[in-house]
């Protein structure tokens, strides 16, 4: 279904959101031609009101916005596009026109906390102590937490199961840090696999 371009002088507002983080990246406008070009090329093209022409985001910078999904609102006069940005979106160099790259959620905050405790060599930190024991100890701890999660999965205590799942996630984040990986790397693999599920 197409937007109703008869409203608002042939233009509809377009909200651009990061497909993975759901962070709002920018707002632009499309006319009928810009919408068709966006759908055909799978890259966001706006109608620039200042340039009075079609404008593909990234045409000069290479920072394209590749379309993953789009939604039309109930009145058919506003679009929401979920995109994969190539690089920073804002012309100022910021990740978003609304500011810097936002944290994706608590797991990402926890990942940053873990990294900070390790990088600052915080002496009283369990995280740092485990990290300093080496890869074998970290991997062993992930294995132990996995087994404990499996045991709780076989029982009927939901709270214990959730706690063990949290323990596993926490220790996995430490192991990821040791292997120079980030949670978003895992997320990217899951995202690519989701297209085949």
Beta strands, then each sheet from edge to edge (+ up, - down):
strand 1: 12-18
strand 2: 24-30
strand 3: 45-48
strand 4: 53-56
strand 5: 65-72
strand 6: 78-85
sheet 1: 2+ 1- 6- 5+
sheet 2: 3+ 4-
end
